[in-house]
Amino acid sequence: MIHPSKSPYSALVLFQKKQDGTLSMCVDYRALNKTIMKNKYLIPLVLDRMDRIVDGDEPKTTSITRYRLYEFLVMTFGINNAPTTFYNLMNDILFEYLDEFMA
């Protein structure tokens, strides 16, 4: 899902304590998101899709920890258009079957 990086870009990694006491890792992509034009698409509340980042765009997802830089190899929570990209792809693939499976 990630590998070491030497990207000139980076986003801060933060950890948020959950109610059960475990930590949840969050990457602050606010600066990157300001540069991305948002797609418009209605999406469900839950999205568990791992889609490969386009080759060459991995350095744009780089996050920094106190030990090193890492870049994502798959779409990650927090980057604009990750969910809408998935749903547009599903529409393209499954559109002809929409009436067969949707009431």
N, C-alpha and C positions, 0 to 999 in steps of 0.2 A: 504494500500500500504506500510506503514511502521509502526513499533511499537517501543517502548523504548527498549534499548539494554544494556547489560553489557559485550559485546564482548571485547576481548583483542585487536581486530583490530579496526582501524578507518581510515576514509579518510576525508579530509577537505571539508566542504561545502562552496561554493562561490556563490555570487549573481552577475549576469551580467545585467546591465541596457540595455533594448531593446530600439529600436527606438521610440516606443510609450511611453516610460518613465516607463513602468512596469519592474519588476525584474524577471529574469529567474534563477531558482536554478540549480546549477551545482555541482556535486560531483567529486572530483579529484581522480580518480581511477588509475592514472599512475603507482603507486607502485604495486597494485594488478595485473594490466595488464601485468607487466613484468614477473609475475610468471605463466601466463596462456599461453599454447601453442595455437596459433591461428588456427582455422579451415579455410579452403579455400572454398569459395562459392560466386558466384555472387549474389548480393542482389540489390533490387531497392533502390532508394534514400529515399523513405519515408517508415517508418516502424511504424505502430501503433499497435503493438501486446503486450499484457500483459500476460506473461507466468509465472507460479508459480516457484519460486526458489526451488530446491530440498531440502526436509526437512534435516536440519542439516547444510546446507550451508549458511543460512541467516546471521550468524555472520560475514562472510567474506565480506558482502556488507555494513558493518556498516560505518556510516558517523558521524561526530562530528559537533555540533553547540555550541554556547557559553552556552547553557542551558543543553544539555544532548546528549547522543548517540542515534542513530536510525539505525535500519537495515531494508533493503528492503525485502518484502515478494514476490515480482514479479521481473522479469528481468527488469533492469533499463538501461537507456542510459549510455554509457561509459564503460561498462564491455565487454571485449573481448568475442566473440562467442555468445552473446545473439541473434543477428539477424540470424547468420548462424544456430544456434540450431533450431530456429523456421522454417527456410526454409528447413532444412533437415527433420524435422518432417512432414512438408507439402508434401515433395517429397515422404516420406514413405507412407503417407495416400492416396495421390491422384495420385500416379504414374500410376496406371492402367487406369485412366481416362484422362491422358495427351493428347492423340490423339483426344479424343472426344471434348475437349474444347479449344485446342490450334490449331491455323491455321499454 
